[in-house]
Amino acid sequence: MSGEITDVLIIGAGLSGIGMACHLARECPGKSVAILERRNAIGGTWDLFRYPGIRSDSDMFSFGYKFRPWNDLKVLADGPSIRSYIRDTAREYGIENKITFGFRTKSVDWSSAEGCWTVTGTDEATGETLRRKARFAIGATGYYNYDTGFQPDFPGLDTFKGQVIHPQKWPEGLDYKGKRVVVIGSGATAVTLVPAMAGEAGHVTMLQRSPSYIFSVPALDKLSGFLKIFLPESWVYGFARRRNITVQRWLYIAARRWPHLVRRWLLSNVRKAVGPDFDMSHFTPTYNPWDERLCAVPNADLFAALRSGQASVVTDQIDRFTETGIRLKSGKLLEADIVISATGLNVQMLGGTTVSLNGQPRSVASSMMYKGVLVQDMPNFACIFGYINAPWTLKADIASSYVCRLLNHMDRNGIKVATPRDLEGSALDDTIMGGLSSGYVRRARDTLPRQGRKLPWAVLHDYKRDKVMLLNDAIDDGNLEFAKG
């Protein structure tokens, strides 16, 4: 084990981890920084997922980093473009040489005697045990298991003679030309896959147990394209970013305040896209808008694929797989050569890393999040976690800036350790994603960190209020315990 102690160690080199490292380079240039990444590439989600048509589910003007403008006019960017954007950002800020690739983190342990974290893991290639020490540790691993996606136990699956694929493990070079494809699911992955495969496959069927809210957005931001003729790109980016953040927020507020009106508006737009003769029951959810995330599609591409006859949607439940396809509860048989199980993620915090304090195990899932960033009762420990109702990076950006503010405050005041303490018994029986009722959130109730009944323990999911709390409010608010030695 190296005796060197790094100032800040980040676990994960995806969108959040690279963003955190860039904020440190900008706002805490004197800090030594290291990043541990299990995979052999930058990008996280955007390097792992390689299925056809993969794209962002938020507009790129607000999904991109605030400090590095996204100047392409494509609203929902494709996976390779986002991957390049993250890599280029890391290169611009000199982050690449701070990353140790192939480091699978197993555990982190805080030593009060040493005043630092010891991160233990293995070299993915050799199995060798590796250790690193850091004064401040940051989890930037996202919230799902990279090894396996969620796969329901479908009856008869082992009898199916075709190919079954989970989008998280997409086989390179998959040939689906002319084949019958069934995509199980109705979320963001399914509504992306269906139009992406429809032109080449023989036919694509989206099989859903229940519908989701789907709305169309323009493929290109034409207003920004027009403004670029007259204005500097930085101005155009800033305007588009502020506009889109405002529109997203008001859509969410309206959905919560006037759910029936927003529901009617969303469904009327679907009706226009699919035509008067389409069975709207396939796109009429039983829940209110934003009880689960909305699905965005560019230029109504999903609805165009359905109108063309190259794709279809079936709302039913699976009875069992057969040798040639899927038998439904209704008795109908869907013949298939390829079945894609777009059934979601397995939630996992810190990439499965265990946490202990002075050798005593601690559960992140039983801890509250302080300002949605620091972990209750854990010294010098942060988790970067994005929004559930807005682009992930909006929260990741300001959370990273908050960590930098905290580090600078500690330096100015000779503080070595900062630990969030709940002094008023604020805990609620609710997770930081409690605003969603999606299946993956319900399954992860015992996995996700908790929140409290009031600030700074309540999770706002409100960019405007979070900006004030994280970027302007005093660091020393009485809820942080500081130690100088």
LOLO-949584 format. One record per residue (C-alpha): residue in three letters; chain; z, y negated, x negated; residue number from 0. Coordinates in Angstrom, 3 decimals. Layout:
<nodes>
NODE residuo cadena        z        y        x num
NODE     ALA      A        Z        Y        X NUM
...
</nodes>
This chain:
<nodes>
NODE residuo cadena        z        y        x num
NODE     MET      A    0.000    0.000    0.000   0
NODE     SER      A   -0.975   -3.385   -1.285   1
NODE     GLY      A    1.967   -5.768   -1.724   2
NODE     GLU      A   -0.172   -8.740   -0.755   3
NODE     ILE      A    0.855  -10.420    2.499   4
NODE     THR      A   -1.889  -12.164    4.470   5
NODE     ASP      A   -0.966  -15.209    6.524   6
NODE     VAL      A   -2.880  -14.114    9.639   7
NODE     LEU      A   -4.310  -10.704   10.428   8
NODE     ILE      A   -6.687  -10.214   13.368   9
NODE     ILE      A   -7.340   -6.794   14.869  10
NODE     GLY      A  -10.913   -6.702   16.188  11
NODE     ALA      A  -14.182   -8.350   15.163  12
NODE     GLY      A  -15.705   -8.825   18.580  13
NODE     LEU      A  -16.226  -12.023   20.535  14
NODE     SER      A  -12.496  -12.854   20.606  15
NODE     GLY      A  -11.666  -11.841   17.036  16
NODE     ILE      A  -14.553  -13.752   15.484  17
NODE     GLY      A  -13.744  -16.756   17.661  18
NODE     MET      A  -10.086  -16.647   16.547  19
NODE     ALA      A  -11.108  -16.459   12.886  20
NODE     CYS      A  -13.464  -19.431   13.309  21
NODE     HIS      A  -10.711  -21.505   14.929  22
NODE     LEU      A   -8.447  -20.695   11.990  23
NODE     ALA      A  -11.180  -21.760    9.551  24
NODE     ARG      A  -11.580  -25.035   11.437  25
NODE     GLU      A   -7.959  -25.845   12.304  26
NODE     CYS      A   -5.848  -24.008    9.696  27
NODE     PRO      A   -8.104  -23.997    6.629  28
NODE     GLY      A   -5.238  -23.285    4.241  29
NODE     LYS      A   -4.325  -19.972    5.857  30
NODE     SER      A   -5.386  -16.657    4.377  31
NODE     VAL      A   -7.069  -14.588    7.096  32
NODE     ALA      A   -8.098  -10.952    7.328  33
NODE     ILE      A   -9.821   -9.026   10.126  34
NODE     LEU      A   -9.606   -5.279   10.707  35
NODE     GLU      A  -12.471   -3.715   12.629  36
NODE     ARG      A  -12.713   -0.041   13.492  37
NODE     ARG      A  -16.483   -0.013   13.891  38
NODE     ASN      A  -18.977   -0.837   11.165  39
NODE     ALA      A  -20.424   -3.919   12.790  40
NODE     ILE      A  -19.473   -7.278   14.248  41
NODE     GLY      A  -19.764   -7.762   17.985  42
NODE     GLY      A  -17.299   -5.514   19.786  43
NODE     THR      A  -18.533   -4.901   23.330  44
NODE     TRP      A  -21.894   -6.404   22.503  45
NODE     ASP      A  -22.474   -3.978   19.663  46
NODE     LEU      A  -21.063   -0.925   21.469  47
NODE     PHE      A  -23.040   -1.139   24.702  48
NODE     ARG      A  -26.768   -0.502   24.285  49
NODE     TYR      A  -27.979    0.451   27.769  50
NODE     PRO      A  -31.243   -1.025   29.147  51
NODE     GLY      A  -30.995   -4.601   30.318  52
NODE     ILE      A  -27.438   -5.206   29.083  53
NODE     ARG      A  -26.594   -8.868   29.492  54
NODE     SER      A  -23.743  -11.268   30.060  55
NODE     ASP      A  -22.331  -11.505   33.570  56
NODE     SER      A  -21.490  -15.191   33.046  57
NODE     ASP      A  -23.722  -18.117   32.149  58
NODE     MET      A  -24.019  -18.595   28.404  59
NODE     PHE      A  -23.228  -22.313   28.374  60
NODE     SER      A  -19.647  -21.473   29.352  61
NODE     PHE      A  -19.576  -17.978   27.833  62
NODE     GLY      A  -20.474  -19.237   24.373  63
NODE     TYR      A  -17.953  -20.772   21.986  64
NODE     LYS      A  -17.126  -24.413   22.634  65
NODE     PHE      A  -17.394  -25.183   18.914  66
NODE     ARG      A  -20.853  -23.588   18.525  67
NODE     PRO      A  -23.354  -24.513   21.237  68
NODE     TRP      A  -25.573  -21.965   22.927  69
NODE     ASN      A  -28.904  -23.761   22.927  70
NODE     ASP      A  -31.116  -21.107   24.534  71
NODE     LEU      A  -32.106  -21.826   28.129  72
NODE     LYS      A  -31.541  -18.235   29.269  73
NODE     VAL      A  -28.612  -18.290   31.702  74
NODE     LEU      A  -27.560  -14.628   31.469  75
NODE     ALA      A  -28.303  -13.654   27.888  76
NODE     ASP      A  -29.259  -10.144   26.800  77
NODE     GLY      A  -26.972   -8.041   24.623  78
NODE     PRO      A  -28.966   -8.337   21.369  79
NODE     SER      A  -29.014  -12.150   21.692  80
NODE     ILE      A  -25.250  -12.279   22.197  81
NODE     ARG      A  -24.727   -9.907   19.266  82
NODE     SER      A  -26.823  -12.167   17.048  83
NODE     TYR      A  -24.934  -15.233   18.297  84
NODE     ILE      A  -21.579  -13.687   17.300  85
NODE     ARG      A  -22.906  -12.558   13.899  86
NODE     ASP      A  -24.467  -15.945   13.182  87
NODE     THR      A  -21.238  -17.701   14.140  88
NODE     ALA      A  -19.245  -15.489   11.765  89
NODE     ARG      A  -21.727  -16.180    8.974  90
NODE     GLU      A  -21.660  -19.938    9.563  91
NODE     TYR      A  -17.864  -20.049    9.207  92
NODE     GLY      A  -17.654  -17.632    6.282  93
NODE     ILE      A  -15.898  -14.946    8.313  94
NODE     GLU      A  -17.977  -11.915    7.285  95
NODE     ASN      A  -16.268  -11.458    3.922  96
NODE     LYS      A  -12.838  -11.430    5.586  97
NODE     ILE      A  -13.576   -8.268    7.610  98
NODE     THR      A  -12.555   -4.742    6.629  99
NODE     PHE      A  -14.849   -2.409    8.555 100
NODE     GLY      A  -14.042    1.198    9.426 101
NODE     PHE      A  -10.299    0.485    9.694 102
NODE     ARG      A   -8.865    2.273   12.742 103
NODE     THR      A   -5.532    0.649   13.491 104
NODE     LYS      A   -2.838    3.118   14.517 105
NODE     SER      A    0.403    1.132   14.488 106
NODE     VAL      A    1.934   -2.259   13.786 107
NODE     ASP      A    5.594   -2.637   12.833 108
NODE     TRP      A    7.577   -5.831   12.349 109
NODE     SER      A   10.116   -5.956    9.563 110
NODE     SER      A   12.809   -8.590   10.018 111
NODE     ALA      A   13.861   -8.123    6.396 112
NODE     GLU      A   10.359   -8.852    5.070 113
NODE     GLY      A    9.384  -11.290    7.819 114
NODE     CYS      A    5.995   -9.664    8.305 115
NODE     TRP      A    4.008   -7.041   10.163 116
NODE     THR      A    2.809   -3.840    8.516 117
NODE     VAL      A   -0.418   -2.590   10.037 118
NODE     THR      A   -1.102    1.088    9.442 119
NODE     GLY      A   -4.390    2.799   10.120 120
NODE     THR      A   -6.992    5.174    8.780 121
NODE     ASP      A  -10.358    4.833    7.114 122
NODE     GLU      A  -12.794    6.134    9.738 123
NODE     ALA      A  -15.066    7.607    7.081 124
NODE     THR      A  -12.541    9.352    4.840 125
NODE     GLY      A   -9.368    9.709    6.932 126
NODE     GLU      A   -7.390    7.947    4.211 127
NODE     THR      A   -4.261    6.119    5.365 128
NODE     LEU      A   -4.545    2.348    4.975 129
NODE     ARG      A   -1.931   -0.389    5.277 130
NODE     ARG      A   -2.009   -4.149    5.441 131
NODE     LYS      A    0.780   -6.739    5.711 132
NODE     ALA      A    0.659  -10.063    7.515 133
NODE     ARG      A    3.051  -12.814    8.555 134
NODE     PHE      A    1.279  -13.293   11.886 135
NODE     ALA      A   -0.669  -10.612   13.796 136
NODE     ILE      A   -3.241  -11.146   16.547 137
NODE     GLY      A   -4.700   -8.481   18.823 138
NODE     ALA      A   -8.321   -9.270   19.709 139
NODE     THR      A   -9.374   -5.820   20.881 140
NODE     GLY      A  -10.290   -6.563   24.492 141
NODE     TYR      A   -8.793   -4.415   27.199 142
NODE     TYR      A  -10.682   -1.127   27.343 143
NODE     ASN      A  -10.971    2.164   25.495 144
NODE     TYR      A  -14.001    2.181   23.188 145
NODE     ASP      A  -14.019    5.972   22.897 146
NODE     THR      A  -14.470    6.941   26.536 147
NODE     GLY      A  -15.396    5.189   29.750 148
NODE     PHE      A  -13.947    6.113   33.113 149
NODE     GLN      A  -15.517    9.320   34.372 150
NODE     PRO      A  -14.424   10.686   37.769 151
NODE     ASP      A  -14.026   14.439   38.097 152
NODE     PHE      A  -17.112   15.097   40.196 153
NODE     PRO      A  -17.134   18.576   41.801 154
NODE     GLY      A  -19.905   20.804   40.467 155
NODE     LEU      A  -20.832   18.481   37.607 156
NODE     ASP      A  -21.130   21.407   35.204 157
NODE     THR      A  -23.804   23.008   37.400 158
NODE     PHE      A  -26.199   20.048   37.147 159
NODE     LYS      A  -29.251   20.937   35.029 160
NODE     GLY      A  -30.254   17.350   34.338 161
NODE     GLN      A  -28.749   14.767   32.015 162
NODE     VAL      A  -25.499   12.895   32.757 163
NODE     ILE      A  -24.886    9.648   30.864 164
NODE     HIS      A  -22.104    7.087   30.795 165
NODE     PRO      A  -23.433    3.603   29.885 166
NODE     GLN      A  -20.734    3.270   27.225 167
NODE     LYS      A  -22.345    6.179   25.329 168
NODE     TRP      A  -26.033    5.450   25.869 169
NODE     PRO      A  -28.222    7.866   23.867 170
NODE     GLU      A  -30.638    6.148   21.525 171
NODE     GLY      A  -34.265    6.546   22.536 172
NODE     LEU      A  -33.559    8.025   25.975 173
NODE     ASP      A  -36.875    8.857   27.670 174
NODE     TYR      A  -36.657    8.158   31.390 175
NODE     LYS      A  -40.339    7.410   32.004 176
NODE     GLY      A  -41.439    8.843   35.334 177
NODE     LYS      A  -38.071   10.492   35.952 178
NODE     ARG      A  -35.795   10.390   38.968 179
NODE     VAL      A  -32.699    8.403   38.059 180
NODE     VAL      A  -29.484    8.027   40.050 181
NODE     VAL      A  -27.092    5.272   38.986 182
NODE     ILE      A  -23.586    5.836   40.361 183
NODE     GLY      A  -21.806    2.528   40.838 184
NODE     SER      A  -22.083   -0.929   42.361 185
NODE     GLY      A  -20.625   -3.181   39.665 186
NODE     ALA      A  -22.143   -5.354   36.950 187
NODE     THR      A  -23.447   -2.407   34.909 188
NODE     ALA      A  -25.145   -0.720   37.863 189
NODE     VAL      A  -26.855   -3.873   39.130 190
NODE     THR      A  -28.141   -4.471   35.602 191
NODE     LEU      A  -29.401   -0.931   34.991 192
NODE     VAL      A  -31.298   -0.495   38.248 193
NODE     PRO      A  -33.877   -3.317   37.823 194
NODE     ALA      A  -34.089   -2.723   34.046 195
NODE     MET      A  -35.109    0.915   34.527 196
NODE     ALA      A  -37.056    0.587   37.783 197
NODE     GLY      A  -40.395   -0.334   36.258 198
NODE     GLU      A  -40.534    2.684   33.931 199
NODE     ALA      A  -38.616    5.408   35.787 200
NODE     GLY      A  -40.262    7.330   38.588 201
NODE     HIS      A  -37.602    6.036   40.963 202
NODE     VAL      A  -34.085    4.641   40.565 203
NODE     THR      A  -31.408    5.080   43.214 204
NODE     MET      A  -28.195    3.088   43.141 205
NODE     LEU      A  -25.548    5.324   44.707 206
NODE     GLN      A  -22.471    3.367   45.713 207
NODE     ARG      A  -19.295    4.386   47.476 208
NODE     SER      A  -18.869    0.809   48.723 209
NODE     PRO      A  -20.835   -2.437   48.268 210
NODE     SER      A  -20.063   -5.352   45.942 211
NODE     TYR      A  -20.824   -9.042   46.347 212
NODE     ILE      A  -24.034   -9.802   44.472 213
NODE     PHE      A  -25.514  -13.245   44.020 214
NODE     SER      A  -28.627  -14.455   42.256 215
NODE     VAL      A  -28.700  -17.121   39.552 216
NODE     PRO      A  -31.759  -18.701   37.906 217
NODE     ALA      A  -32.954  -16.830   34.812 218
NODE     LEU      A  -33.492  -20.147   32.974 219
NODE     ASP      A  -31.592  -23.431   33.097 220
NODE     LYS      A  -34.535  -25.674   33.892 221
NODE     LEU      A  -32.429  -28.830   34.172 222
NODE     SER      A  -31.165  -28.395   30.620 223
NODE     GLY      A  -34.707  -27.727   29.484 224
NODE     PHE      A  -35.805  -31.007   31.022 225
NODE     LEU      A  -32.889  -32.966   29.555 226
NODE     LYS      A  -33.632  -31.623   26.073 227
NODE     ILE      A  -36.827  -33.655   26.091 228
NODE     PHE      A  -34.801  -36.886   26.069 229
NODE     LEU      A  -31.291  -36.066   24.852 230
NODE     PRO      A  -29.711  -34.434   21.786 231
NODE     GLU      A  -29.019  -30.712   22.176 232
NODE     SER      A  -25.270  -31.233   21.750 233
NODE     TRP      A  -25.210  -33.605   24.723 234
NODE     VAL      A  -27.233  -31.229   26.867 235
NODE     TYR      A  -24.959  -28.317   25.941 236
NODE     GLY      A  -21.832  -30.320   26.713 237
NODE     PHE      A  -23.170  -31.424   30.080 238
NODE     ALA      A  -24.301  -27.917   31.064 239
NODE     ARG      A  -20.991  -26.420   29.960 240
NODE     ARG      A  -18.889  -28.902   31.969 241
NODE     ARG      A  -21.167  -28.535   35.004 242
NODE     ASN      A  -21.044  -24.729   34.998 243
NODE     ILE      A  -17.294  -24.556   34.436 244
NODE     THR      A  -16.789  -26.888   37.412 245
NODE     VAL      A  -19.175  -24.946   39.664 246
NODE     GLN      A  -17.556  -21.610   38.781 247
NODE     ARG      A  -14.079  -22.950   39.418 248
NODE     TRP      A  -14.974  -24.459   42.771 249
NODE     LEU      A  -16.687  -21.263   43.869 250
NODE     TYR      A  -13.517  -19.339   43.064 251
NODE     ILE      A  -11.281  -21.879   44.829 252
NODE     ALA      A  -13.571  -21.905   47.870 253
NODE     ALA      A  -13.563  -18.098   48.001 254
NODE     ARG      A   -9.758  -18.088   48.029 255
NODE     ARG      A   -9.415  -20.955   50.492 256
NODE     TRP      A  -12.311  -20.230   52.846 257
NODE     PRO      A  -13.162  -16.553   52.263 258
NODE     HIS      A  -15.125  -16.115   55.496 259
NODE     LEU      A  -17.364  -19.128   54.808 260
NODE     VAL      A  -18.070  -18.039   51.236 261
NODE     ARG      A  -18.703  -14.492   52.416 262
NODE     ARG      A  -21.221  -15.751   54.977 263
NODE     TRP      A  -22.954  -17.871   52.335 264
NODE     LEU      A  -23.180  -15.001   49.822 265
NODE     LEU      A  -24.511  -12.564   52.402 266
NODE     SER      A  -27.068  -15.061   53.730 267
NODE     ASN      A  -28.505  -15.419   50.225 268
NODE     VAL      A  -28.775  -11.630   49.914 269
NODE     ARG      A  -30.542  -11.501   53.273 270
NODE     LYS      A  -33.117  -14.024   52.058 271
NODE     ALA      A  -33.688  -11.986   48.889 272
NODE     VAL      A  -34.084   -8.539   50.471 273
NODE     GLY      A  -35.978   -9.568   53.596 274
NODE     PRO      A  -35.305   -9.286   57.335 275
NODE     ASP      A  -35.810   -5.520   57.636 276
NODE     PHE      A  -33.354   -4.427   54.946 277
NODE     ASP      A  -30.128   -2.674   55.976 278
NODE     MET      A  -27.497   -5.264   55.021 279
NODE     SER      A  -24.669   -2.739   55.233 280
NODE     HIS      A  -25.530   -1.846   51.619 281
NODE     PHE      A  -24.522   -5.360   50.492 282
NODE     THR      A  -21.687   -6.146   52.900 283
NODE     PRO      A  -18.330   -5.433   51.243 284
NODE     THR      A  -15.175   -4.765   53.254 285
NODE     TYR      A  -13.065   -7.071   51.040 286
NODE     ASN      A  -13.109  -10.837   50.570 287
NODE     PRO      A  -15.038  -12.553   47.762 288
NODE     TRP      A  -13.165  -12.542   44.444 289
NODE     ASP      A  -10.758   -9.787   45.430 290
NODE     GLU      A  -13.054   -8.116   42.909 291
NODE     ARG      A  -15.409   -9.813   40.452 292
NODE     LEU      A  -18.729  -11.030   41.791 293
NODE     CYS      A  -21.913   -9.572   40.287 294
NODE     ALA      A  -24.632  -11.977   39.126 295
NODE     VAL      A  -28.311  -11.024   38.838 296
NODE     PRO      A  -31.025  -13.249   37.311 297
NODE     ASN      A  -33.843  -14.355   39.594 298
NODE     ALA      A  -32.772  -11.767   42.196 299
NODE     ASP      A  -34.240   -8.994   40.017 300
NODE     LEU      A  -32.231   -6.246   41.719 301
NODE     PHE      A  -33.464   -7.277   45.147 302
NODE     ALA      A  -37.047   -7.495   43.879 303
NODE     ALA      A  -36.818   -3.911   42.592 304
NODE     LEU      A  -35.578   -2.770   45.992 305
NODE     ARG      A  -38.359   -4.608   47.848 306
NODE     SER      A  -40.989   -3.104   45.567 307
NODE     GLY      A  -39.950    0.452   46.432 308
NODE     GLN      A  -39.304    1.279   42.764 309
NODE     ALA      A  -35.587    1.412   43.531 310
NODE     SER      A  -33.363    2.102   46.497 311
NODE     VAL      A  -29.683    1.903   47.380 312
NODE     VAL      A  -27.597    4.558   49.104 313
NODE     THR      A  -24.058    3.944   50.370 314
NODE     ASP      A  -22.271    7.256   50.663 315
NODE     GLN      A  -19.709    9.472   48.969 316
NODE     ILE      A  -20.356   12.364   46.599 317
NODE     ASP      A  -19.595   15.810   47.976 318
NODE     ARG      A  -20.647   17.681   44.850 319
NODE     PHE      A  -23.298   17.963   42.160 320
NODE     THR      A  -25.919   20.672   42.485 321
NODE     GLU      A  -28.350   22.085   39.945 322
NODE     THR      A  -30.967   19.497   40.919 323
NODE     GLY      A  -28.982   16.454   41.969 324
NODE     ILE      A  -26.116   15.197   44.113 325
NODE     ARG      A  -25.143   16.335   47.588 326
NODE     LEU      A  -23.529   13.556   49.602 327
NODE     LYS      A  -20.813   13.698   52.246 328
NODE     SER      A  -23.481   12.868   54.826 329
NODE     GLY      A  -25.324   16.065   53.861 330
NODE     LYS      A  -28.184   14.241   52.157 331
NODE     LEU      A  -29.340   15.539   48.746 332
NODE     LEU      A  -30.344   13.067   46.032 333
NODE     GLU      A  -32.678   14.822   43.614 334
NODE     ALA      A  -32.248   13.602   40.037 335
NODE     ASP      A  -33.404   14.268   36.502 336
NODE     ILE      A  -30.894   11.780   35.045 337
NODE     VAL      A  -27.568   10.657   36.501 338
NODE     ILE      A  -25.936    7.558   35.043 339
NODE     SER      A  -22.233    7.313   35.759 340
NODE     ALA      A  -21.687    3.526   35.801 341
NODE     THR      A  -18.168    4.165   37.044 342
NODE     GLY      A  -16.257    1.697   34.901 343
NODE     LEU      A  -13.844    1.486   32.009 344
NODE     ASN      A  -10.576    3.003   30.913 345
NODE     VAL      A   -8.171    0.146   30.264 346
NODE     GLN      A   -6.392    0.297   26.920 347
NODE     MET      A   -4.428   -2.442   25.197 348
NODE     LEU      A   -4.699   -3.117   21.453 349
NODE     GLY      A   -7.222   -0.315   21.047 350
NODE     GLY      A   -4.431    2.232   21.434 351
NODE     THR      A   -2.328    0.749   18.628 352
NODE     THR      A    1.416    1.343   18.972 353
NODE     VAL      A    3.869   -1.506   18.373 354
NODE     SER      A    7.387   -1.335   16.950 355
NODE     LEU      A   10.059   -3.769   15.799 356
NODE     ASN      A   12.057   -2.630   12.773 357
NODE     GLY      A   10.905    0.910   13.473 358
NODE     GLN      A   11.903    0.839   17.163 359
NODE     PRO      A    8.962    1.371   19.568 360
NODE     ARG      A    8.102   -1.501   21.919 361
NODE     SER      A    5.728   -1.467   24.860 362
NODE     VAL      A    3.284   -4.313   25.325 363
NODE     ALA      A    2.796   -3.094   28.896 364
NODE     SER      A    6.452   -3.768   29.729 365
NODE     SER      A    6.369   -7.246   28.175 366
NODE     MET      A    5.346  -10.532   29.733 367
NODE     MET      A    2.750  -12.812   28.198 368
NODE     TYR      A    3.981  -16.252   27.159 369
NODE     LYS      A    1.332  -18.815   28.149 370
NODE     GLY      A   -1.011  -15.830   28.411 371
NODE     VAL      A   -1.118  -15.672   24.604 372
NODE     LEU      A    2.114  -14.599   22.871 373
NODE     VAL      A    3.961  -11.371   23.682 374
NODE     GLN      A    7.537  -11.590   24.928 375
NODE     ASP      A   10.230  -10.739   22.358 376
NODE     MET      A    7.662   -9.961   19.652 377
NODE     PRO      A    7.843  -12.187   16.552 378
NODE     ASN      A    4.631  -13.865   15.393 379
NODE     PHE      A    2.435  -11.753   17.653 380
NODE     ALA      A   -0.423  -12.876   19.906 381
NODE     CYS      A   -3.038  -11.187   22.082 382
NODE     ILE      A   -6.290  -12.933   22.916 383
NODE     PHE      A   -7.071  -12.182   26.538 384
NODE     GLY      A   -9.778  -13.886   28.571 385
NODE     TYR      A  -10.192  -14.813   32.225 386
NODE     ILE      A  -10.736  -12.474   35.160 387
NODE     ASN      A  -12.345  -15.183   37.312 388
NODE     ALA      A  -14.394  -17.106   34.732 389
NODE     PRO      A  -16.137  -16.437   31.400 390
NODE     TRP      A  -13.859  -14.541   29.003 391
NODE     THR      A  -14.488  -16.934   26.135 392
NODE     LEU      A  -13.185  -19.999   27.966 393
NODE     LYS      A   -9.641  -18.659   27.736 394
NODE     ALA      A  -10.180  -17.013   24.343 395
NODE     ASP      A  -11.223  -20.381   22.884 396
NODE     ILE      A   -8.185  -22.334   24.050 397
NODE     ALA      A   -5.824  -19.431   23.326 398
NODE     SER      A   -7.114  -19.429   19.748 399
NODE     SER      A   -6.600  -23.177   19.478 400
NODE     TYR      A   -3.059  -22.740   20.763 401
NODE     VAL      A   -2.297  -20.179   18.050 402
NODE     CYS      A   -3.584  -22.658   15.470 403
NODE     ARG      A   -1.388  -25.414   16.960 404
NODE     LEU      A    1.603  -23.089   16.764 405
NODE     LEU      A    0.907  -22.148   13.139 406
NODE     ASN      A    0.541  -25.788   12.129 407
NODE     HIS      A    3.753  -26.687   13.962 408
NODE     MET      A    5.573  -23.904   12.132 409
NODE     ASP      A    4.277  -25.121    8.771 410
NODE     ARG      A    5.263  -28.730    9.431 411
NODE     ASN      A    8.806  -27.708   10.347 412
NODE     GLY      A    9.404  -24.986    7.781 413
NODE     ILE      A    9.472  -22.288   10.483 414
NODE     LYS      A    8.691  -18.715    9.474 415
NODE     VAL      A    9.063  -16.849   12.774 416
NODE     ALA      A    8.361  -17.739   16.419 417
NODE     THR      A    9.439  -15.383   19.197 418
NODE     PRO      A    8.984  -16.008   22.957 419
NODE     ARG      A   12.168  -15.383   24.961 420
NODE     ASP      A   12.568  -15.129   28.720 421
NODE     LEU      A   15.823  -17.047   29.258 422
NODE     GLU      A   15.719  -17.180   33.059 423
NODE     GLY      A   14.756  -13.669   34.165 424
NODE     SER      A   11.233  -14.625   35.199 425
NODE     ALA      A    9.664  -11.152   35.276 426
NODE     LEU      A    7.534  -10.069   38.227 427
NODE     ASP      A    6.235   -6.637   39.082 428
NODE     ASP      A    2.700   -7.845   38.445 429
NODE     THR      A    0.207   -7.596   35.600 430
NODE     ILE      A   -1.763  -10.347   33.903 431
NODE     MET      A   -4.788   -9.177   35.948 432
NODE     GLY      A   -2.864   -9.122   39.213 433
NODE     GLY      A   -5.426  -11.331   40.959 434
NODE     LEU      A   -7.972   -8.504   41.068 435
NODE     SER      A   -7.956   -5.346   43.170 436
NODE     SER      A  -10.794   -3.599   41.288 437
NODE     GLY      A  -10.367    0.113   40.674 438
NODE     TYR      A  -10.013   -0.215   36.911 439
NODE     VAL      A   -7.243   -2.793   37.377 440
NODE     ARG      A   -5.349   -0.590   39.852 441
NODE     ARG      A   -5.644    2.405   37.508 442
NODE     ALA      A   -4.257    0.294   34.642 443
NODE     ARG      A   -1.176   -1.021   36.395 444
NODE     ASP      A    1.121    0.743   33.916 445
NODE     THR      A   -1.003   -0.231   30.910 446
NODE     LEU      A   -1.441   -3.990   31.190 447
NODE     PRO      A    1.115   -6.613   30.114 448
NODE     ARG      A    3.158   -8.306   32.815 449
NODE     GLN      A    3.507  -11.875   34.013 450
NODE     GLY      A    6.347  -13.964   35.424 451
NODE     ARG      A    7.024  -16.006   38.531 452
NODE     LYS      A    6.658  -19.401   36.844 453
NODE     LEU      A    5.336  -21.084   33.731 454
NODE     PRO      A    5.163  -20.376   30.866 455
NODE     TRP      A    5.184  -16.726   31.991 456
NODE     ALA      A    2.880  -17.021   35.007 457
NODE     VAL      A   -0.789  -16.369   34.242 458
NODE     LEU      A   -2.832  -19.189   35.767 459
NODE     HIS      A   -6.463  -18.095   35.343 460
NODE     ASP      A   -7.242  -21.787   35.700 461
NODE     TYR      A   -9.132  -23.382   32.805 462
NODE     LYS      A   -8.210  -26.966   33.682 463
NODE     ARG      A   -4.462  -26.296   33.856 464
NODE     ASP      A   -4.535  -23.883   30.907 465
NODE     LYS      A   -6.169  -26.544   28.721 466
NODE     VAL      A   -3.246  -28.882   29.343 467
NODE     MET      A   -0.640  -26.179   28.755 468
NODE     LEU      A   -2.229  -24.756   25.605 469
NODE     LEU      A   -3.799  -27.811   24.009 470
NODE     ASN      A   -1.496  -30.692   25.028 471
NODE     ASP      A    1.979  -29.534   26.053 472
NODE     ALA      A    4.708  -29.518   23.420 473
NODE     ILE      A    4.914  -26.413   21.251 474
NODE     ASP      A    8.717  -26.421   21.337 475
NODE     ASP      A    9.351  -26.041   25.066 476
NODE     GLY      A   12.657  -24.201   24.883 477
NODE     ASN      A   11.105  -20.775   25.406 478
NODE     LEU      A   10.247  -20.121   21.765 479
NODE     GLU      A   12.954  -18.989   19.398 480
NODE     PHE      A   12.297  -20.338   15.914 481
NODE     ALA      A   13.670  -19.008   12.635 482
NODE     LYS      A   13.302  -20.714    9.262 483
NODE     GLY      A   14.383  -17.893    7.000 484
</nodes>
